[in-house]
Amino acid sequence: MRTNVFISGGGIGGLTLGLKLAKCGVDVTVAERLPGPSPIYKGELLQPKSLEIMDSLGAIESVFEKGHKISDLELAELKNLKAESDHSLMSYSNLPSDYPFSLMIHHETLKGILLNKAKKFPSFHYHPHTVCKEIQDHKVKLEDRERKETVEIECDFVIGAEGRSSVTRDHMGVSVNEKKYNHHFLTVTFPRPETMVKGKIISTYQSFLGLFPLPDNEVRSVYLIPAGEYKALRKQPISEFHKLYINMCPELDGYVNEITDWKQIQLMVPLKYHSDTYVKDHLALIGDAVHTVHPMAGEGMNMAIQDGDVLGELLCDMYKLKKLDPANLEWYPKVRRKRVTHQMHLSHLSALAYSYPYRPIGWLRKNSLQRMEKDTVSHYKQMLNISGLGLWRETLHDRTIQGGILPIRSRKISGKEKENTRFTEIQDYPWKETEALR
Ligand SMILES: Cc1cc2nc3c(=O)[nH]c(=O)nc-3n(C[C@H](O)[C@H](O)[C@H](O)COP(=O)(O)OP(=O)(O)OC[C@H]3O[C@@H](n4cnc5c(N)ncnc54)[C@H](O)[C@@H]3O)c2cc1C
């Protein structure tokens, strides 16, 4: 068999890239190890930049139909479990986009939307229940577990989109340095009160509960536990789990109780790594294969989508212009590496803010979040940077304002500032301007 681009792994990153290539007529083959949808929880929050990409792929209507829009994130810090909370509200609504909000959608639903769209194109070939076993130069050996046979595919380019354990990354001889955190998360979806429509993060100095509404009156939750405590927790009756949630958010009484067995609850172990190498010869890595991020800022899935978009546009142009020198692939990390580094930094800072169970840290966090909300420049920067739409770096000046040393700014962000800090099409796809493809 022969194809132009072979993608190992049909997760969110692989399918975004696959659809993008199929749409521009490039022959693309995706091999996915799993036979069908997986029950495992993964990223579900789409940031504004990813919504713009879904629009460009012709998928936005289906995404809206199956998703729940979130314009605001409410951050509530409880002094203790009985006390009134201090609130702050971070909002996407001021961002320069047709989509000034995020959106929650079931991970497998989003994959289904991308896959069904891609299957409509004759140049898209999908092999479920098929594992990429070996790469030899331009040949890839696959194990088709359905038919119990080995398949060989010849291709121009191999893209590793296999997530955290990547055969392509191993073949490239690339290793990653994993950083672990001092905490893990319990994560589970259950019914929610109809009125719970905003994203909500509730914390005390020693606990954290994130609530992200899904469609059909469901809510995805993440609850922070110290690393290593999961086994002991699971020995408790499930009512102890209900209590943890209800103590933090009494509104969930009668809802979280729908979870009747620890088996329904998944343990999520946050990790962080960023490979030095994105591209080697005719091979490239996208998504979790090249970088994994702490889930606190809801970026993991978005980074995979945004990688798929940039690499997809590049490969489409290479085929359109018949400029297939693998050296062209270097444009992809030129765009993505700096953006990924910054988003990983933001996620890491958010993780640190909730990592230490001491009262003074809780107090500092509450004060700086409240000041970030009120300081229009800090507020805008934070939401722009997590949205993926642009990059406006935080400065020492911003941090001193958030820390309470300098006064809060209340000036409006001008149209020019928004224009200057939002990525332009040429910043997203810089090779188009320079005609530099070989
Ligand atoms: C357990 C878990 C929970 C998560 N929760 C969150 C969250 O709450 N919020 C958040 O922002 N992010 C979360 N993430 C991260 C987010 O889901 C990922 O960043 C995102 O899914 C990355 O997409 P991807 O396509 O790169 O990789 P993946 O989604 O991992 O997809 C890789 C695909 O490749 C397939 N594959 C692997 N090896 C092979 C092979 N040899 N041959 C063929 N196919 C192969 C796999 O079956 C899989 O379908 C979570 C990740 C995990 C693992």
The ligand as a Tripos MOL2 file, in Angstrom:
@<TRIPOS>MOLECULE
LIG
   53    58     1     0     0
SMALL
NO_CHARGES

@<TRIPOS>ATOM
      1 C1         -5.9230    9.8630   31.2500 C.3       1 LIG1
      2 C2         -5.8260   11.2400   30.6540 C.ar      1 LIG1
      3 C3         -6.6740   12.2700   31.1110 C.ar      1 LIG1
      4 C4         -6.5720   13.5460   30.5620 C.ar      1 LIG1
      5 N1         -7.3810   14.5440   31.0000 N.ar      1 LIG1
      6 C5         -7.2180   15.8090   30.5230 C.ar      1 LIG1
      7 C6         -7.9940   16.8930   30.9760 C.ar      1 LIG1
      8 O1         -8.8530   16.7370   31.8370 O.2       1 LIG1
      9 N2         -7.7830   18.1320   30.4320 N.ar      1 LIG1
     10 C7         -6.8330   18.3400   29.4520 C.ar      1 LIG1
     11 O2         -6.6410   19.4530   28.9540 O.2       1 LIG1
     12 N3         -6.0960   17.3250   29.0060 N.ar      1 LIG1
     13 C8         -6.2670   16.0850   29.5060 C.ar      1 LIG1
     14 N4         -5.5250   15.0840   29.0340 N.ar      1 LIG1
     15 C9         -4.6180   15.4020   27.9570 C.3       1 LIG1
     16 C10        -5.3310   15.4390   26.6010 C.3       1 LIG1
     17 O3         -6.3850   14.5410   26.5450 O.3       1 LIG1
     18 C11        -4.2780   15.1380   25.5810 C.3       1 LIG1
     19 O4         -3.3320   16.2080   25.6340 O.3       1 LIG1
     20 C12        -4.8060   15.0060   24.1760 C.3       1 LIG1
     21 O5         -5.7430   13.9800   24.1040 O.3       1 LIG1
     22 C13        -3.6220   14.7390   23.2530 C.3       1 LIG1
     23 O6         -4.0700   14.3180   22.0110 O.3       1 LIG1
     24 P1         -3.1530   13.3770   21.1250 P.3       1 LIG1
     25 O7         -3.9340   13.1350   19.8830 O.co2     1 LIG1
     26 O8         -1.8030   13.9470   21.0270 O.co2     1 LIG1
     27 O9         -2.9480   12.0420   21.9670 O.3       1 LIG1
     28 P2         -4.0140   10.9670   22.4750 P.3       1 LIG1
     29 O10        -5.3120   11.5830   22.7800 O.co2     1 LIG1
     30 O11        -3.3230   10.2150   23.5520 O.co2     1 LIG1
     31 O12        -4.2170   10.0270   21.2110 O.3       1 LIG1
     32 C14        -3.2240    9.1260   20.7790 C.3       1 LIG1
     33 C15        -3.8930    7.9750   20.0360 C.3       1 LIG1
     34 O13        -2.8850    7.1330   19.4590 O.3       1 LIG1
     35 C16        -3.2370    5.7790   19.6490 C.3       1 LIG1
     36 N5         -1.9880    4.9950   19.5980 N.ar      1 LIG1
     37 C17        -1.0070    4.9210   20.5340 C.ar      1 LIG1
     38 N6          0.0030    4.1380   20.0920 N.ar      1 LIG1
     39 C18        -0.3470    3.7160   18.8610 C.ar      1 LIG1
     40 C19         0.2730    2.8840   17.8990 C.ar      1 LIG1
     41 N7          1.5010    2.3460   18.1000 N.pl3     1 LIG1
     42 N8         -0.3650    2.6310   16.7220 N.ar      1 LIG1
     43 C20        -1.5810    3.1680   16.4770 C.ar      1 LIG1
     44 N9         -2.2350    3.9630   17.3700 N.ar      1 LIG1
     45 C21        -1.6110    4.2410   18.5310 C.ar      1 LIG1
     46 C22        -3.9460    5.7600   20.9900 C.3       1 LIG1
     47 O14        -4.8110    4.6430   21.0880 O.3       1 LIG1
     48 C23        -4.7040    7.0900   20.9740 C.3       1 LIG1
     49 O15        -6.0030    6.9580   20.4500 O.3       1 LIG1
     50 C24        -5.6160   13.7950   29.5480 C.ar      1 LIG1
     51 C25        -4.7940   12.7670   29.0710 C.ar      1 LIG1
     52 C26        -4.8880   11.4980   29.6050 C.ar      1 LIG1
     53 C27        -3.9890   10.4060   29.0580 C.3       1 LIG1
@<TRIPOS>BOND
     1     1     2 1
     2     2     3 ar
     3     2    52 ar
     4     3     4 ar
     5     4     5 ar
     6     4    50 ar
     7     5     6 ar
     8     6     7 ar
     9     6    13 1
    10     7     8 2
    11     7     9 ar
    12     9    10 ar
    13    10    11 2
    14    10    12 ar
    15    12    13 ar
    16    13    14 ar
    17    14    15 1
    18    14    50 ar
    19    15    16 1
    20    16    17 1
    21    16    18 1
    22    18    19 1
    23    18    20 1
    24    20    21 1
    25    20    22 1
    26    22    23 1
    27    23    24 1
    28    24    25 2
    29    24    26 1
    30    24    27 1
    31    27    28 1
    32    28    29 2
    33    28    30 1
    34    28    31 1
    35    31    32 1
    36    32    33 1
    37    33    34 1
    38    33    48 1
    39    34    35 1
    40    35    36 1
    41    35    46 1
    42    36    37 ar
    43    36    45 ar
    44    37    38 ar
    45    38    39 ar
    46    39    40 ar
    47    39    45 ar
    48    40    41 1
    49    40    42 ar
    50    42    43 ar
    51    43    44 ar
    52    44    45 ar
    53    46    47 1
    54    46    48 1
    55    48    49 1
    56    50    51 ar
    57    51    52 ar
    58    52    53 1
@<TRIPOS>SUBSTRUCTURE
     1 LIG1         1 GROUP 0 **** ****
